[in-house]
């Protein structure tokens, strides 16, 4: 099995800095709300994009772990974080002639069913609609125009445990 590297010192430092900035911003917001009168909403400032948050960095870390897990099982990664107006799919992979859409989840605790149980019916619907939106493009570029059999997998990470549920979402898209 492929061994994954833990977060580097740089990533850990960056996470700590992000957390400190976020805490400081919320303190300043609370203070300013208590002392100022309501004002007009400001337009969003134009400029450089914001650096990723701690939550986003953690999500990217687990997506990389899931990608390594898929690669160790001889899957070919076709796309990462494809999105549209409806939603986002974390990974798109190919296993032989099957197109696999992968949702990656992580939870610090396994209360309420854990990471894999957190993909509720509303999220499943968004995944299906996003997959349907990108299916023609993926079919053209990776399957020679022939619509492949599609499958939805969920890879869940919890402390000390990794779960991989294959073909979890049943829909007419996955039955082709």
SULSULBEL-V867283 format. One line per field, one symbol per residue. ss: DSSP state (2 for helix, 1 for strand, 0 for the rest). psi: psi as a letter, one per 20 degrees, with the letter a starting at -180 (. if undefined). A space follows every 50 residues. Layout:
ss->???
psi->???
This chain:
ss->00000000222222222222222222222222222000000000000000 00022222222222222222220001111111100001111111100111 11111100002220022200222222222222222222222200000011 11111111001111100000000000
psi->qppqqrqrhgggggggggggggggghghggghhhiqqqrqpqqppqbqqq qqrggghgghghhhghghgghijkqpphqplqrahgaqpgqprpndjppp ppppqqqhqjqkiaghiinrhggggggghgghhiggghgghijkipprpq qpqpopprojpppooqlhoprhgij.
